[in-house]
Amino acid sequence: MHENEIAKEIVDAAYKVHTTLGPGLLESVYQAAMVYELRKRGLRVEVEKPIPVIYEDVHLEVGFRADLIVEDKVIVENKSVETLHPVHKKQLLTHLRLANKRLGLLINFGALLIKDGISRVVNGL
């Protein structure tokens, strides 16, 4: 399955989760619902996966934890905030580079309309 096909399923799942639950819950609730919804669709999902970072000669076992990695191709960063800031997209781009992935989705379940809360971030796609 290609990154764009996976992203389409993720966006569809986010829409379903958001319209069912609405905004205003904790990020962990949306994340659990997304994992359930994506797995129900037959997608492989890793949750809070530690990603190592190598800096010069130092190997940091947990440089960061990816909220979700779907089909080992797309990183999903879940938020539940009133407003996304530019740093959120920059963080996701850094995560994509460090994990050697090409596509990430930043999903803000705090948005009134989920279509306004989803951003694609690409790393050389």
N, C-alpha and C positions, 0 to 999 in steps of 0.2 A: 504494500500500500504506500503510495506517495505522500509526502508531507501535506500537500494541499487537500488530498482526500481525507487525511486524518484530521486536519484543521477544520474541515467542513463538519465532521462528526462531533468534534469538540464544541464548536460554536452552536450546533444544534442541541447538544446536551446542556450547554450553559443556558440557552434560551429556555429549555424545558425546566431546568432547576430554578431559574430566576422567576419564571411566570408562576411556578407552583409555590415557591417559598416567599417570594417578594424580597425587597431590600431590607436591611436593618439587622440581620443576624450576624453571628460571629463567622469569621473566615473559615474556621474549622468545620462548621456545619455545612457550608457550601462545598468545601473540599470533599467531605465524606459523601455528600450527595452526588458530586461529580464522579468520584471513583465508582460509586454504585452504578450510575447511569452509563458511564463509559464501558465498564466491564459487562454490563447487561447487553451492550451492543457488540460484545465479542472482542473488544480492544484490550490489549495488554497494557496495564497501568502500574507504574512504580510510584510509590508514595514516599515523600520526604527522603529521597535518595541522596545520600552523601556524595558529593563530588570533590575529589581531591584536587589540590592546587599545588603546582610546583613553582617555587620561586627560587631562582638560582639553584643552589644545591639543597634547598630545604623542601621536603615533601610534607605538605600539610594534609593529613588524612581527610579532614572535613573542611574544605575551603568554603563550602556553602551546601545547603540542602535544597534540592529542587522540589518544589511543591508536588508537581506531577511530571512524569515523563511518560508519554504515550507512544506505544509501539517502538520505543527506543529511538524516536526521531523528533518528537515535538515536546518542548518544555512548556508547561503551563504554570504561570505564576498567578495565584488567586489572591485577590484583595477584597476587602469589604470596607471601603472608606468613602467619605463624602466626595473627595476629589483626588484624581490621580495627578501626580507631579512628574515633570520630566525625568527626575532621578529614577522613577520606577522603570521606565523604558530603558534607561542606561544600565540599570542593574541587570535587567533581563538580557540585554545584549552582551554584557560581560559574562553572564552565566552561559549563554549560548557559545561564546568563544571558548570558555574554559572547559565546557563539556563536549566541545567539537560537534555541536548540533547546528542546523541551518535555520530552523524556524521555531519561534516562540509565540505564545499567546498570553497577553496580559489581560486578565478578566477581573473587572471590578463589579462585584455583586452589589455594591452600595449604590450603583447608578440607578436612577429612576427607571430608565429604559435600558435593557441589557445591550442593545445595539450601540448605545453611547458608551458602554463600559468595556468594549472589547477592542484591543489593539494588537495588530500583528507586528512582530519585530523579527527582522531577518538578519542573518549573518551570512552574507554572500550567496543567498538563494537566487 
